[in-house]
Amino acid sequence: MGPLATQFTRSVVLLAVLVAGQPVAAQTLPPSDASVPSTPSHPRVVVHVYVEPSLNRMTEWHARMDALQADASARGLPISDMVTNGFVAWGGTLLVRLTPRILVGGELGKVHDQDRFAVTEPVGGIFPGSAEFGVGVETTDRNAQFVLAFYPREESNWHVQLGAGLGQSHVVFASRRTQEDGEGTGPILSALFGTEWKIFYLTAGARFHRMPINYTRLDELGIRNNREFPDDPSVDLTGVFVRVGLAFHWLRD
């Protein structure tokens, strides 16, 4: 075979190799898109249920109870069954997502505050002796709020929640000399900052919630006993709180 035939044969072989290699290259897998971030999945409905340790005011009532207890101690009367600022609250929040970072909804809550003690006092009459009398105030408040939650970043569970609404309180005060029963309605404003971790929910915040109370029950003589009743017997549940609860996410995008 001459030089020209040899050169032609090499050219044909090279061309065949190049042509055969094109389908292989075409079948090569495209580069991975792992570096492209995926779109986060957002729940359309979020539900929080919580319990709430708190420090609330109830300034007038707690001050009056402290004064009555101090007066009984000064008279040398035995005191027992003391509960000071026994406070508990619980509730739930339903939020619906408007945008990836904004949710709106409603919240229902209940607040229970109790301050009481028992005192043993002498009793006169035909058969003199002593008896134990309970002295205490118990407040139960139910409230409803419109709330707005804002998430500063889409990929974060940290959020700020603002709320506004109305609450209704029922107050019962009892002692040896008088009984009072009243109700009232007033505005409630709240703000909190917290986060979610898996199904757990943790926030800290503050509320303003004060209202006048209309009392309907008086003492046995039909008059109010100012010695035991506060000068301003309003309900003031204003204070700070910590919420611990569960978070449920439904209807993800």
C-alpha positions as MATLAB code, in Angstrom:
seq = 'MGPLATQFTRSVVLLAVLVAGQPVAAQTLPPSDASVPSTPSHPRVVVHVYVEPSLNRMTEWHARMDALQADASARGLPISDMVTNGFVAWGGTLLVRLTPRILVGGELGKVHDQDRFAVTEPVGGIFPGSAEFGVGVETTDRNAQFVLAFYPREESNWHVQLGAGLGQSHVVFASRRTQEDGEGTGPILSALFGTEWKIFYLTAGARFHRMPINYTRLDELGIRNNREFPDDPSVDLTGVFVRVGLAFHWLRD';
ca = [
       0.000    0.000    0.000;
       1.401    3.373   -0.980;
       1.754    6.509    1.152;
      -1.427    8.034   -0.218;
      -3.470    4.928    0.587;
      -2.027    4.787    4.074;
      -2.866    8.454    4.746;
      -6.390    7.982    3.380;
      -6.938    4.946    5.597;
      -5.840    6.892    8.727;
      -8.178    9.759    7.865;
     -11.143    7.413    7.457;
     -10.447    5.724   10.794;
     -10.161    9.107   12.600;
     -13.424   10.336   11.065;
     -15.183    7.121   12.120;
     -13.988    7.561   15.703;
     -15.200   11.165   15.846;
     -18.614   10.273   14.411;
     -19.026    7.311   16.753;
     -18.179    9.460   19.775;
     -20.990   11.996   19.234;
     -23.881    9.760   20.389;
     -21.930    8.861   23.532;
     -21.437   12.535   24.348;
     -25.113   13.208   23.628;
     -26.106   10.543   26.146;
     -24.007   12.064   28.934;
     -26.180   13.166   31.904;
     -26.619   16.929   32.302;
     -24.887   18.597   35.227;
     -26.654   18.330   38.575;
     -28.826   21.230   39.816;
     -27.890   20.530   43.450;
     -26.466   24.020   43.785;
     -29.861   25.595   42.979;
     -31.834   26.163   46.219;
     -35.277   24.572   46.379;
     -38.384   26.644   47.028;
     -39.400   26.410   50.730;
     -42.702   24.733   51.561;
     -45.114   26.915   53.548;
     -48.104   25.656   55.574;
     -51.287   27.498   54.708;
     -52.767   27.011   58.193;
     -50.858   27.231   61.499;
     -52.390   26.410   64.901;
     -50.754   27.166   68.264;
     -52.032   25.824   71.589;
     -50.315   27.026   74.748;
     -50.150   27.417   78.499;
     -48.883   30.666   79.923;
     -46.949   31.341   83.132;
     -47.214   35.063   83.750;
     -46.694   38.023   86.009;
     -49.814   40.198   85.956;
     -50.718   43.205   88.002;
     -54.149   43.055   89.697;
     -52.568   45.804   91.755;
     -55.557   47.015   93.755;
     -56.843   43.582   94.686;
     -53.478   42.103   95.639;
     -52.666   45.162   97.750;
     -55.993   44.827   99.579;
     -55.451   41.108  100.208;
     -51.979   41.820  101.597;
     -53.455   44.449  103.928;
     -56.182   42.078  105.176;
     -53.631   39.339  105.827;
     -51.334   41.748  107.668;
     -54.274   42.951  109.778;
     -55.173   39.382  110.750;
     -51.558   38.658  111.684;
     -51.401   41.823  113.793;
     -54.456   40.619  115.750;
     -52.789   37.284  116.382;
     -55.226   35.238  114.306;
     -53.986   31.943  112.803;
     -53.633   32.070  109.011;
     -53.637   29.057  106.695;
     -54.371   27.948  103.110;
     -52.501   30.830  101.506;
     -52.394   31.258   97.716;
     -50.715   34.448   96.521;
     -51.128   35.459   92.900;
     -52.061   31.968   91.790;
     -52.089   32.638   88.065;
     -52.577   30.379   85.063;
     -53.604   31.008   81.461;
     -54.115   28.953   78.340;
     -55.494   29.350   74.838;
     -55.084   28.762   71.134;
     -54.297   30.699   67.959;
     -55.425   29.961   64.391;
     -53.398   31.623   61.622;
     -53.952   31.598   57.842;
     -51.078   32.495   55.531;
     -51.546   35.542   53.302;
     -47.973   35.736   52.000;
     -44.849   33.659   52.706;
     -44.052   36.009   55.614;
     -47.460   37.257   56.865;
     -50.246   35.310   58.595;
     -53.529   36.580   60.044;
     -56.147   34.944   62.238;
     -57.712   34.858   65.681;
     -56.855   33.897   69.230;
     -59.004   32.706   72.143;
     -57.558   32.802   75.654;
     -58.502   32.335   79.278;
     -56.823   33.848   82.329;
     -57.395   32.713   85.910;
     -56.023   34.704   88.865;
     -56.505   33.809   92.519;
     -55.362   35.323   95.811;
     -56.690   33.856   99.048;
     -56.027   32.815  102.625;
     -58.015   31.356  105.527;
     -58.155   32.911  108.985;
     -59.417   31.450  112.259;
     -61.415   34.008  114.251;
     -63.278   33.858  117.555;
     -67.058   33.599  117.337;
     -69.331   34.890  120.111;
     -72.916   34.017  120.913;
     -74.517   31.311  122.997;
     -71.716   28.867  122.210;
     -68.511   30.945  121.937;
     -65.557   29.453  120.168;
     -63.675   29.926  116.930;
     -64.241   29.248  113.222;
     -62.210   29.355  110.066;
     -63.224   31.875  107.406;
     -61.910   32.125  103.863;
     -60.804   35.475  102.479;
     -60.041   35.654   98.794;
     -60.565   37.105   95.350;
     -60.863   35.003   92.193;
     -60.814   36.467   88.699;
     -61.645   34.594   85.496;
     -61.094   36.371   82.194;
     -62.007   35.181   78.693;
     -60.717   37.121   75.719;
     -60.729   37.041   71.923;
     -58.227   38.813   69.672;
     -57.538   39.441   66.019;
     -53.849   38.660   65.478;
     -51.210   39.272   62.825;
     -47.955   37.291   62.680;
     -44.927   38.492   60.744;
     -41.878   36.368   59.880;
     -38.811   38.561   59.097;
     -37.361   35.793   56.889;
     -39.088   33.044   54.940;
     -36.681   30.317   55.974;
     -36.865   31.192   59.701;
     -39.395   30.171   62.365;
     -38.809   33.334   64.427;
     -41.808   35.650   64.286;
     -43.521   38.662   65.812;
     -47.234   38.555   66.661;
     -49.531   41.497   67.432;
     -53.081   41.174   68.733;
     -56.080   43.348   69.629;
     -59.525   42.447   70.903;
     -61.898   42.333   73.889;
     -61.962   40.453   77.165;
     -64.632   39.838   79.800;
     -63.795   39.242   83.463;
     -65.807   37.749   86.291;
     -64.646   38.605   89.829;
     -65.730   36.970   93.096;
     -64.581   38.299   96.474;
     -65.533   36.680   99.762;
     -64.712   37.217  103.431;
     -66.468   36.861  106.775;
     -68.124   40.258  106.487;
     -68.817   40.786  102.794;
     -69.270   39.152   99.417;
     -68.850   40.780   96.025;
     -69.639   39.455   92.559;
     -69.014   41.508   89.442;
     -68.337   41.495   85.712;
     -66.758   43.860   83.235;
     -65.499   44.155   79.674;
     -62.401   45.877   78.389;
     -59.889   45.983   75.524;
     -56.875   43.710   75.291;
     -53.681   44.429   73.350;
     -50.785   42.002   73.090;
     -47.383   41.666   71.488;
     -45.021   38.707   71.514;
     -41.828   37.401   69.956;
     -41.038   33.725   69.627;
     -40.188   30.710   67.545;
     -41.231   27.190   66.601;
     -39.028   24.120   66.758;
     -40.522   21.035   65.151;
     -43.929   20.798   66.914;
     -42.937   22.956   69.902;
     -43.876   26.606   70.352;
     -42.130   29.119   72.663;
     -42.723   32.863   72.951;
     -42.390   35.760   75.377;
     -44.506   38.892   75.339;
     -46.652   41.425   77.131;
     -50.306   42.447   77.278;
     -52.394   45.427   78.271;
     -55.741   44.357   79.688;
     -57.538   46.533   82.254;
     -61.259   47.027   82.762;
     -63.764   48.454   85.293;
     -66.014   45.946   87.081;
     -69.681   46.399   87.955;
     -70.330   44.642   91.287;
     -73.824   43.466   92.154;
     -73.509   41.661   95.505;
     -72.972   43.561   98.743;
     -72.577   42.551  102.374;
     -75.331   41.284  104.647;
     -76.388   44.841  105.546;
     -76.823   45.856  101.914;
     -73.853   48.217  101.933;
     -70.311   47.932  100.671;
     -67.721   47.279  103.368;
     -64.997   49.751  102.467;
     -62.701   48.313  105.117;
     -62.241   45.159  103.058;
     -63.122   46.305   99.557;
     -60.472   48.139   97.427;
     -60.960   51.797   96.603;
     -60.525   50.984   92.893;
     -61.668   47.370   92.412;
     -60.814   47.190   88.700;
     -59.350   44.137   87.045;
     -55.843   44.707   85.723;
     -54.334   41.708   83.945;
     -51.638   43.816   82.334;
     -48.266   42.110   82.517;
     -45.586   39.993   80.871;
     -45.804   36.313   80.029;
     -44.043   33.282   78.600;
     -45.963   30.849   76.402;
     -45.066   27.196   75.997;
     -47.083   24.993   73.676;
     -47.442   23.037   70.463;
     -47.505   24.172   66.823;
     -49.434   22.342   64.106;
     -48.877   23.016   60.382;
     -51.534   22.039   57.849;
     -52.063   22.251   54.064;
     -48.529   22.821   52.865;
     -47.952   24.348   49.417;
];
